[in-house]
Amino acid sequence: MLLEGVKLMLIGMSTVMFFLFFTLVVLRLVSDLTKKAAALELEALQRERSQRAKAKQRGSMPAPSDMDEDIVVIAAAVAAYEAECAC
């Protein structure tokens, strides 16, 4: 009976270790696959920040981006829902 318990424990622990190892391999693979895209995104963010800083120094801010418009639309939808629901 004790031997069966030890055997079950070893099978369970090796299953967990295999799953953790598999998860690490998948995370590493995804990291390697998205490295170039992440670098391009960081470069675009830095370029946008420098453009905003230059516009701020000149005293003129750029026109709102599509993201700003999306935020306004979402805020209006939430306000309309809350007004209708009276929550």
JONORCOR-V491584 format. One record per residue. RES is the residue in one small letter. SS is DSSP state (H for helix, E for strand, L for the rest). Layout:
res/ss
RES/SS
RES/SS
This chain:
res/ss
m/L
l/H
l/H
e/H
g/H
v/H
k/H
l/H
m/H
l/H
i/H
g/H
m/H
s/H
t/H
v/H
m/H
f/H
f/H
l/H
f/H
f/H
t/H
l/H
v/H
v/H
l/H
r/H
l/H
v/H
s/H
d/H
l/H
t/H
k/H
k/H
a/H
a/H
a/H
l/H
e/H
l/H
e/H
a/H
l/H
q/H
r/H
e/H
r/H
s/H
q/H
r/H
a/H
k/H
a/H
k/H
q/H
r/H
g/L
s/L
m/L
p/L
a/L
p/L
s/L
d/H
m/H
d/H
e/H
d/H
i/H
v/H
v/H
i/H
a/H
a/H
a/H
v/H
a/H
a/H
y/H
e/H
a/H
e/H
c/H
a/L
c/L
